[in-house]
Amino acid sequence: MMARRIGCAGPVADGIDSCSGETSGGSAGTTGGSVTATGTGHAMSAIGVSAVLDPAHGHHATVSLSSVSRPQVDGSWQLAVLADGYVTTQLLYVAAKLRLADALADAPASGPEVAAAVHADADVVTRILRGLCLDDVFVELADGRFALGRLGEYLRDGVAGSQRGPILARGEVYFPVAHALLDAATTGACAFEQTYGQPFFAHLNSVPAHHEAFEASMAGRAAHEADAVVAAYDMRGLSHLVDVGAGPGLIARAALRAVPTLSVTLVDRPAMMDRARREMNDAGLTRRCAFVAADFFDAVPAGADAYLLSRILHDWNDEEAARILRVCRAAMPPGARLLIVDAVLPERARDMPGAIRMDLLMLLLFNARERTAAEFDRLLATAGFELRRVIPTGSPTGLAVIEAVGKP
C-alpha cells in the first residue's frame, strides 16, 4: 500500500521519499484507521488531512505529519529557487490581473470562492493562491481558506505603496523581453527592440494595452517618489521651475503645493501635456502652470531658475543623455540650477539592491543605464555642467536629487 505525502508529487513507500530520492529513515503505521508518519528528512507542522490510502480497498484515514522538520536548504536549492523566479513573476501577474487580493480584502475565502468571484478556474486559482503563500502574499488558513498575507495588500489599487501597476507591466510587457537578455549580452543589441521590433516608446504608442500597463506602472511609483523628492530637496528658494519630460507633472504638483510662490512650466509630448493640464486643473494648480509641447532633444523654454529632469536620463545612453543636458544648458541663465532625479548606483551592488535592479531594467528596455555619482559627474562635465551635490531621498531604489550648475 502506498501513501501520498502532503506537499509531495510522488508516493512514499518502503521508506523511500520520491521527492528527494532519499530514504526518509522514518516509519509509517496504522492504528484504528489513522496513519501516523514520522521521519527526519522532511517536515511540516502537525496537520490532519482526509485521504484515500488504498484506492483498491477504499480505506480512508487521517494522515498526521507531526514530527518532521523542514528540509535543509543548501546553496544548490537556493539557486534552484532563484531559477524559478519566472514562475513567481507570472503568479503575481495573474493575481494582479484577476484582482485576487480584492476578492480577499473583506474576509478569507476558499480557492473556489475566490475563483467564482473573478470568473476563473477553481483548481488553477487555488494553486496560484497556494504558490503565492510561499512568499507571504497570501496565507493559507487551517480550514483551507485563504487570506491576505503580509504583502497581499499591495496587489490592490488605491492603497499606499500599491504594486499592482508595476506588476502588470512586468508580467505583460517586460516579461518576454527578459528572454532576449542573452542576445543583449552577446551582441550588445537592445533586448526590448529584439523582442518587439521597435524602440520602447514607439512600441507603447502602437500597442495601447501596453501603453496603459506602462502608465499604470509609473503612476503609483511616481506619486511616492514625488513626495520623497520634495521632502529631500528644499525648493523654497525657487521662483520658476521647468519640468523637462514632465509626464503628468507629479513632482511639479508636489513642488507647487510645497512652495506657494513657485510657478512651473511643464514640457513633454502633446498627448502628455493634455493629461498634465487636466490633472493640474483637477488639483487646482493650473493658475501657476504653463504647458509646452516640445521635444527635449530640440529645445526647452529658456530663462527659469531651475530645470528638472526626473527619471529621464536613465532612459538614454551617455551620448543621448549628453544631448538632452546640452539643450537644457543652452536654455539656462547664469545661476540657474539643474536638478536630476534618478537612482544613483552604489559602488558595491549589495549596498543598494533596488538601484541595481532598476539598472538591469533600463538595460532590458532601453539598452540604457543608471549611473554612479562619479559617472554623473563625468556626464555632466561633457555637457558644460559642474556637479554640486547629491542628495539621497531615502528611497530603497537609491533615488537621489543630483544638483548641478552651468560652468562659467
N, C-alpha and C positions, 0 to 999 in steps of 0.2 A: 504494500500500500504506500502511495506517495502523498505527501502533504505539500501544498504550495505555500511557501513562506511569504508573509506580508512584506511588500516592498521589493520582491524579487520576481523576475520574469520566469524563472525556472523552478523545478521542483527540488525539494530537499529529500533525499533518500539515501539510506545506508550511510548516514553521517557525512555525505558529500554535498557541499554547498555549490550549486550550479552558478550562483552569481560570481563567485570568486574562483571556483575550480579547486578550492582547498577543503581539506577535512575540517569540519567545524569543531571536533573534539567535544561535542555535546551529546545529548541524548534526547530521545522522544518517547513518551509513554502514554498510555491511555488509562484513564481512571474514571469509571462511571460515565462514559460518554464524553469526557473532556480530554483534551490533549494539552500537555504542557511541554514546551520545547525550551531547552536550555542550551547555552553554548557560549564560547568565548570569542568566536571570530567576528560576529556582527551583533548589532543590537538596536533596540528601541526601548522606550519606556513601556511599562506594562499596558497592554491593550487587550480587549476581547473582541473577537470577530466571529460571526457565524460563518461556517464554511462547510462545503462538501468534501470530506476527506477521501471517500472511496465511492466514486460515482457508480461503480458496478453494484454495490450493495446499498447505496443510498444512505450511508451513515452521515449524520450531521453532528458537529461538535463545536465547542467554543475553543478557539486557539488562543492561548495566553503566552505571549513572549515577554518574559519579565526580567530575566537575569542576564540579559545580553547587553554588551556595551557597544557604543558607536564604533564604526570602522575607524581604524587608524588612517589618518590622511597623510600620505607622504608626498614628496615633490612630484613624483610621476602622476599621481592622482590630481594634484593641484593643476598641473599643466593640462591634463585631460579636461578638467572643468573649464579652464580658460578657453580651450578649443571649442567648447560648446556654447560660447558666448553668442554665436549666431542664432541659436535657438532662443536664448533669453531675449534678444532684441525683438524677435518675432512674437514671442509670448507677450511682451509688453505692448507691442504694436497692436496685436489683435485685441488685447484687453482695453487699450485706449480707444481703438476704433469702434468696438462694440459697447463701450461705456460700461464695462463690467463693474467698475468701482461705484458708479452711480446706482447700479442695481443693489448694491450692498450698503449704501450710505445710511439708510434708516434703520436697518436691522439685519442680523445674519440670515442667510438663506441657503438652501441646498443647491447643489450644482444644477439639477433640473429646473429648479425655480428661477435661478439666475438666467439660465438658457431661455426659458419661456419669456422672461421679461425683455430679452434682447433679440428674440426671434432667431435663435441659433440652435445647433445640435447639442442635446443634453450631455452626451458622452464626451464630446470634444471639449465643450466648455468646462465640464467638471475636471478634465485632465489639465486644461490650461490653468484653471484656478489652483490645482494642486502643484503644478510646476512653479507657479509664482509664490506659493507658500514657502518654497525653499529660500527665497530671497526677501522674506518679510513684507511682500506686497499684500498678500492675503494671509489669513490664519485659518487653519482647519480645526474646527472645534470637536470636542469629544463625541458629540452626537452626529458628526459627519457634515454639519453645515459649515458655511464659510463666512468670515467677517473681514473687514478691512484690517490689514496689518499696519505696521509702523510706517510703511511707505505708500500704502494704498491710497490715502487721501490725495496725494499729488498726481494721481491719474485722472483727477476730476478737473473740469474747467471751473474758473471763478474762485479758486482757493489760492491763498498766498503761496507762492513757490510752485504753482502748478507746472507739471512737466508734460501734460498731455500734448500740447502743441509740438514741442521738440521731439517727443516720442513718435508722433505721427510722421513728422518729416524724416526722421531717421529710418523708420520701418518702411515707409512708402517711397521716398525719393532717394535717400542716401544709401540704403542697404545694398542695392545692386551695384553701386559704384565701388564698394569695397572689393568686389571680385576683380576689379581692374588694377588693384594695387601692385600686383606682380608686373604688369605692363609698365606702370609708372617707375617701378624700381629698376627695370631692365632697359627701358628706352628713354625715360625722362618725360614721357607723354603725360598729359593731364588725364587722370582716371575718369573724371566726370565726362569729359569730351569723348574719351574712348567708349564709354558706356552709352551715352545718349546722342553722340554725333554733333553736339552743339555746345558752345560755352554755356556756363551756368545760367546767367540771366536771360540769354536768348532762349534757352530751353524753357525756363519758367514762363516767359511771355507766350510761348507756343503751346504750353500744356497747362490750362487753367487749374486743374486739380492739384498739380504740383506747386503752382504759384500760391494757391490757397494754403497748402500744407506748410510751405516755407514762411508765409506771412504769420500763420498761427504760431509757428516755432519762434519767430522773432518777437512776437508781441509780449508774451509773459516775461521773457528774459530781459528785454529792453526796458520794460517798466521798472523792474527791480534794479537794473543797472543804472538807470537814470537817477533814481533816488540816491544810490551809492556814490555816484559821481558828484552830485551837487552837495552831498554831505562831506565829501573828502576835499573838494576844491572850493575855496571861497570866491564867489563871483560878485561879491558886493561892490568891488571896485570897477566893474564893467558897466558901460553905458549902452554899447551896441555889439551884439554877438551875431556873426554869420555862421549858421549851421550848415556845413557843406556835406551834401549827401544825407540830408536830414531825415529821410524816410517820413514817418508820420509826426516827427518832431517831439519825441518823448523827453529827451534831455532838455530841449529848448523849453518845453512846457514846465518841467521841474524847475528850471532856472528862472523862468518868468514868475513862478509862484514864490520862489525864494527871494527874488530881488525885485521889488515893486517898481523901481526906476529903470529897469532894463528893457530894451527893445531888441527884437530878434528878426533876422532875415533868414528864411529857410530856403535852401537851394536843393533841387532834385529834379527828377524827370517829371513831365507834365502830369501824368496819371497820379504820381505820388503826391504832387503838390495839391491836387484836388482833394485827396484824402486828408492831407495835413490841414488844409483850410477848414474842412468840415469838423475835424476833431478839435482844432483850436477854437472854432466857433462854439462847439458844444461845451468847451471848458471855460468860455467867457473871456478868452485871451486874445482874440483877433485884433483888437484895437492896437496892441503893441507889436503886431507881427506884419512882416512883408513876405510875400511868396514869389519866388523867382524860379521859373523853369529854365534849367540850364544844364550843360554837360560840364562836370568839373575837370575834364581834360582840356576844355577850351578856355573858360573864363568863369570867374565868380565875382560878385559885387565888391567894389572897392570901398575903402575908407572906414571900415569898422575898427574897433579897438581890440577885437578878439575874433579868431576864426577857429571853429571846432570841426575836427574830423573824428567822428565816433564810429568805431568798427568799420572803417573804410580801408585803411592801408593794408590790413591783413588779408584783404581780398586780392592783392596785387603783388607781383614780384617787385624786386627793388627798382628796376628800370621804370616800370609804370608808376610805382609809388612816388618816385622822384619827380615824375612829370606832374602828378597831382600837387605835390608840395611846391613846385616852381610856380604853378598857376596861383596858388594861394600867396606865395611870397610876392608875386607881382602886384597883387591887389592890396597888400598890407602897407599902411602908412608907417612912418617911423614910430617906434614904441609899441606897436601892436603885438599882441601875443597869439601864438599858435597853440591850441590845446588838442592833443591827440589822445583819444580814449581807445586803448587796445590792451590786450593781455601782454604782459612783459614776461618773457621766458626766464626761468631761473637758470643759473649756471649749471645746476645739477637737477636732473629730471624729477627726482623724488621730493625736491623742495616745494614744487607746485604742480602736482599731477594734473589738475584741471587745465592749466595752461598748456601742458604737453598734449593733452587730448584735443584741445582746440587747434593746436598747431597741426596735428595729424588730419583733422577735419578740413583745414584750409588746404593742406596738401591734396587731399582727395578731390575736393570740389573745384579748386581754382589753380592747382599747382602753385599756390602762394604759401604764405608763412606768417606765423607770429615771430616776434623778434626779441632779443635780449636788449637790455639798456645800452650796451656797447654798440649793438647793431643799429639801434635807433640813432645813436649819436653820429655814427658814420653816415647813415642815410640822410639825416637832416643836414649834415655838413655839405653833402653833394648838391643840395638844393638851396644853399645860402642861409641856413639857419644855425643857431647855436643852442644846444640843449641846455636848459637852465636847471630843471629839476624833474624828478619822477616821484609822483605822489600815489602810493597804493590806496586802493579803495577798501581793502579788506575782503574782497570777493574771493571765493575759492578758485575762481578761474584765473586769478592773477591779474585781474583788471586794474589798470592804473591810468592816471592822467599825466601825460608827458607834456611839460610846458617848455616851449621854445620861443626864441625871439630871432628876428632877422639880423644877420651880420651887417655891420655898417658898410 
